Amino acid sequence: MTLLRRVGLALFAPVLAVVVALLISTAVMAALRVDPFQVFAVMLDLGDTPSQQVTAIVVVLNRAIPLFLAGLAVAVAFRMGLFNIGVEGQYRLATIMAAVAGAAVALPGPLHVLLIVVVAMAVGAFWAGIVAVLKVTRGVSEVISSIMLNFVALGLASFLLTGPFRGSPEGASIISTAEIPESGLLGGLNGLFDAIGLANPPRQLYGFLPIAVLVGVALAVLLGRTRFGFDLKATGLSPSAASASGVDARAMVVKAMLLSGAVAGLIGLPDLLGQTGAYTTDFTSGLGFLGIAVALLGRNKPVGIALGALLFAFLDRALVPLQIQQFPASVVTIIQGTIVLAVVVANEIARRLTRRSAERGGAEPSSAPEPGTGAVGPPGDASAEGRPSTRREVQA
């Protein structure tokens, strides 16, 4: 298969999903007697002045950073054939613990930020590790346990915020933890706009952007260019075959969930260190569930996830202009929902096209493990059995 054909098949599913979603959304808006062309015009309007346009770009980028991290966290589990729906609870609990730790110490700037990042990753990994331990020791589906732990995490975070970790005074309209000192915050990157001759917007571009890029590059190398990534995908394709080749399938489940949870712990840090400086009752929510859609749209590849995060961030940014123009904000929700539905269908179509192309070329067809199929249960659990996979399949 030529490189051009591979790229075409890789782009086919997300492009088809977006096109189908736009067509369906247009039909729904027309049925609701809303002019879809006016809606799209409002969504694409970034402002009249250079400052407004750059500000709109900053808003999109700031929203895309946590969505990108959420997509990466979900994609790590997908790589193993696991479905980590608990990203929402993992990052919310990790963020409040990191905020409290950051507010409790006074360190030099880089060390202070590093401490906050390490605490967030450790808490996220710990909470995801509970899911992994339940799966490998008791055969509990990660879907069920991660959903249940979401409620536990959100309830625990609420209790801690209104109880022992409360930093705001009594009677405050918004309850928050104690403020993180200046040394623990990340400055903005608006100097980049001055360097390239663009207008300097009033809103700061999050300083967490380079860290998010480094995380994406590191995961791309780890999962695609190392033995760990090879073993991870091999175990997802067939736990029994991986075990026969010397890979501890149960240990790989634990490692995959720990890594997924550690990345999930970073999701709330762009907002925490770049804007709020504390965890509050109105802290950004829902990023974990959007991360699933972003990962699916990006086909679990860091570059694709970045593009998917930018698309969803662009749609989120359009909410305010639509409301100002008296259009229903539910239009954005309709588009996001249809994208999720369309991408599932488009991925299946792309998978079948890839298989047929491989068969015509005389190669063994390969496919990534479906989320939830990489079941590695307790000793004696028949769910751990799977078909043998060849080295060519795993490397594909």
Residue pairs with C-beta under 8 A, 6 or more apart in sequence:
1 357
1 358
1 361
5 357
9 350
9 353
9 354
9 357
10 299
10 301
10 304
10 350
12 346
12 349
12 350
12 353
13 299
13 343
13 346
13 347
13 349
13 350
14 297
14 298
14 299
14 304
14 307
14 308
14 343
14 346
16 342
16 346
16 349
16 350
17 297
17 339
17 342
17 343
17 345
17 346
17 347
18 297
18 311
18 339
18 342
20 338
20 342
20 345
20 346
21 335
21 338
21 339
21 341
21 342
22 335
24 338
24 342
25 36
25 331
25 334
25 335
25 338
26 36
28 334
29 35
29 36
29 39
29 331
29 334
30 36
32 328
34 327
34 328
34 331
38 325
38 327
39 322
39 327
39 331
42 318
42 321
42 322
42 325
42 327
43 314
43 315
43 318
43 321
43 322
45 321
46 52
46 53
46 56
46 57
47 53
47 55
47 56
49 199
50 198
50 199
51 199
51 200
51 201
51 202
53 199
54 193
54 198
54 199
54 200
54 201
55 201
55 202
55 203
56 317
58 190
58 201
58 203
58 204
58 205
59 203
59 317
60 310
60 313
60 314
60 317
61 205
61 206
61 209
61 310
61 313
62 203
62 205
62 206
62 270
62 274
62 275
62 313
63 312
63 313
63 316
63 317
64 306
64 309
64 310
64 312
64 313
65 206
65 208
65 209
65 212
65 270
65 309
66 267
66 268
66 270
66 271
66 284
66 287
67 287
67 290
67 291
67 294
67 308
67 309
67 312
67 313
68 212
68 216
68 294
68 305
68 306
68 309
69 212
69 215
69 263
69 264
69 266
69 267
69 270
69 291
70 87
70 91
70 264
70 267
70 287
70 288
70 290
70 291
70 294
70 295
70 309
71 291
71 294
71 295
71 298
71 305
71 308
71 309
72 215
72 216
72 219
72 263
72 295
72 302
72 305
73 84
73 87
73 90
73 91
73 260
73 261
73 263
73 264
73 267
73 288
73 291
74 84
74 87
74 260
74 291
74 292
74 294
74 295
75 219
75 295
75 298
75 300
75 301
75 302
75 305
76 84
76 219
76 223
76 256
76 259
76 260
76 263
77 83
77 84
77 142
77 256
77 257
77 260
77 371
78 295
78 300
78 368
78 371
79 223
79 229
79 232
79 233
79 236
79 256
79 300
79 368
79 369
80 232
80 233
80 235
80 236
80 252
80 253
80 256
80 369
80 374
81 235
81 236
81 237
81 369
81 370
81 371
81 372
81 373
81 374
81 375
82 142
82 236
82 253
82 256
82 257
82 260
82 371
82 372
82 374
83 142
83 143
83 146
83 371
83 372
84 128
84 131
84 142
84 146
84 257
84 260
84 261
84 264
85 142
85 143
85 146
85 147
85 150
85 288
85 289
85 292
86 127
86 128
86 131
86 142
86 145
86 146
86 147
86 149
86 150
86 153
86 261
86 264
86 288
87 260
87 264
87 267
87 287
87 288
87 289
87 291
87 292
88 150
88 153
88 154
88 285
88 286
88 287
88 288
88 289
89 127
89 146
89 149
89 150
89 151
89 152
89 153
89 154
89 288
90 123
90 124
90 127
90 128
90 153
90 261
90 264
90 265
90 288
91 124
91 264
91 265
91 266
91 267
91 268
91 287
91 288
92 153
92 154
92 157
92 268
92 283
92 285
92 288
93 123
93 124
93 127
93 153
93 156
93 157
94 119
94 120
94 121
94 123
94 124
94 127
94 264
94 265
94 266
94 267
94 268
95 120
95 265
95 267
95 268
95 269
95 272
95 279
95 283
96 157
96 160
96 161
96 165
96 177
96 279
97 119
97 120
97 123
98 116
98 117
98 119
98 120
98 123
98 265
98 268
98 269
98 272
99 116
99 177
99 180
99 272
99 278
99 279
100 160
100 165
100 177
100 178
100 279
101 115
101 116
101 119
102 112
102 115
102 116
102 119
102 180
102 181
102 184
103 167
103 177
103 178
103 179
103 180
103 181
103 184
103 278
104 178
105 112
105 115
106 112
106 181
106 183
107 115
107 183
107 184
108 183
109 183
109 184
112 181
112 183
112 184
113 184
113 185
113 186
113 273
115 184
116 180
116 184
116 269
116 272
116 273
117 211
117 266
117 269
120 265
120 266
120 268
120 269
121 262
121 263
121 265
121 266
122 262
122 265
123 265
124 261
124 262
124 263
124 264
124 265
124 266
125 258
125 259
125 261
125 262
125 265
126 261
127 149
127 153
127 261
128 146
128 257
128 258
128 260
128 261
128 262
128 264
129 254
129 257
129 258
129 261
130 145
130 149
131 142
131 145
131 146
131 149
131 257
132 142
132 253
132 254
132 256
132 257
132 258
133 254
134 140
134 142
134 145
135 141
135 142
135 145
135 253
135 257
135 376
135 377
136 250
136 253
136 254
136 376
136 377
136 378
137 378
138 378
139 375
139 377
139 378
139 381
139 383
141 372
142 257
142 372
143 372
150 288
157 279
161 175
161 176
161 177
161 279
161 280
161 281
162 175
165 177
165 279
166 175
166 176
166 177
167 176
167 177
167 178
167 179
167 278
168 174
168 175
168 176
174 280
174 281
174 282
175 280
175 281
176 276
176 278
176 279
176 280
176 281
177 278
177 279
177 280
178 278
179 277
179 278
180 272
180 273
180 277
180 278
184 273
185 273
185 274
185 277
186 206
186 207
186 208
186 273
186 274
187 204
187 207
188 204
188 205
188 206
188 207
188 274
189 204
189 205
189 206
189 207
189 209
189 210
190 200
190 201
190 204
190 205
192 205
193 199
193 200
193 201
193 205
194 200
204 274
204 275
206 270
206 271
206 273
206 274
206 275
207 273
207 274
208 269
208 270
208 273
208 274
209 270
211 266
212 266
212 270
215 263
215 266
216 302
216 305
216 306
217 302
219 263
219 302
220 301
220 302
220 303
222 228
222 229
223 229
223 232
223 233
228 255
230 394
230 395
231 242
231 247
231 252
232 252
232 255
232 256
233 368
233 369
233 394
234 241
234 242
234 245
234 247
234 389
234 394
235 242
235 247
235 249
235 252
235 253
235 374
235 376
236 368
236 369
236 373
236 374
237 369
237 374
237 386
237 389
237 393
237 394
238 386
238 387
238 388
238 389
239 249
239 374
239 375
239 376
239 384
239 385
239 386
240 249
240 384
240 385
240 386
240 388
241 386
241 387
241 388
241 389
242 249
242 252
242 389
243 249
243 384
244 388
249 376
249 384
250 376
252 376
253 374
253 376
264 288
267 287
267 288
267 291
268 279
268 283
268 284
268 287
271 283
271 284
272 278
272 279
272 283
276 283
290 312
290 336
292 340
293 308
293 312
293 336
293 339
293 340
293 343
294 305
294 308
294 309
294 312
295 305
295 308
296 340
296 343
296 344
296 347
297 304
297 305
297 307
297 308
297 311
297 312
297 339
297 343
298 304
298 305
298 306
298 307
298 308
298 309
299 347
300 368
311 339
312 336
315 332
315 335
315 336
316 332
318 332
319 329
319 332
322 328
322 329
322 331
322 332
323 329
351 367
354 365
354 367
355 365
355 367
358 364
358 365
358 366
359 365
363 392
364 390
364 392
364 393
366 392
366 393
366 394
366 396
375 381
375 383
375 384
376 383
376 384
377 383
377 384
